[in-house]
């Protein structure tokens, strides 16, 4: 893996985990909003599964490949329904006078936000270490 790949992986991590933090914050903000459906971010690792990558991992040849990273694949809504409450005068009530509470659990969202924050900080660490390595390699060349 080259130095530029580590910058790329760090950048991807910052983008993806930043989006995770935004989604968790939006979910927390809507804990008490009737009929709100919790949003779940979909992320996946980008590991190179090519034949050249397998050969390189076994020490056969020296093929360049994408060695990792993370990608944001979208948002899905949590299918768990909220609790039905009878409030016929509420503006969000259905024809029978019921509203649904949000299906968001604040404790789960805080835990998700904490994990996303730590992953974001780890990505910042990757960027910082990569920068230090680039500066050190430039110093060697002097």
SEVO-796226 format. One record per residue (C-alpha): x, y, z. Coordinates in steps of 0.05 Angstrom, whole numbers, plus 5000, padded with zeros to 4 digits. Each point is the difference from the previous one (the first is absolute). Example, Ala and Ser with C-alpha at 12.3 -4.5 7.8 and 13.67 -1.06 7.14 Angstrom:
% residues 2
524649105156;502750694987;
***
This chain:
% residues 142
500050005000;502750684981;499950645040;494650294955;495549395013;500450145074;497750724988;494349744957;497849505054;500350555053;495850474956;494849464988;499649875074;499050735016;494450064949;496349365019;500550075076;498250744995;493549784965;498849495055;500650545053;495250454961;494849434994;500649835074;499150745018;493850054956;497149385033;501450275070;496850664981;493649644978;499249535059;493550355021;497550154929;493649614985;500249554939;507650084992;503549384976;507149875022;505350044945;505549484997;506450134960;502649444956;507649964996;504649474972;507449864997;503450054933;504949425000;503249794935;497649294985;503449944932;504349424979;506150464997;498850205073;499749275021;506549854964;503350615032;497849795069;503249324989;506650334979;499249844927;501350624958;499550725018;493250244975;497350685018;493049975029;495050395041;501849775070;493850225038;495850575022;492750105015;494050234959;493350315017;494649604964;493950405020;494750045054;494349525016;494250115047;499149565061;493849564987;498349965074;493450365010;499250525055;494749935054;492950214980;496950545044;492950254994;500250764990;494250204955;501450755002;507449934981;501850274930;503949364984;494349535020;497549504949;492649934981;498749595063;503350535045;506549625014;507150244996;506349575003;505750195045;507050024972;503349324997;506650325021;503449795064;504350575027;504949545035;501349594937;501150644960;504950285052;503949344997;500050034923;502350725001;505649835049;502449434956;499750444938;503850555037;505649525020;500449734928;500450734976;505650135049;503649384976;499550254928;502950675023;505749605031;501349654933;500350684966;504750285053;504849404998;499950014924;501750745000;505749895049;502749434956;499750444938;503750575036;505349515026;501149714931;501050704972;505150145055;503949374980;500550264929;503450645021;
***
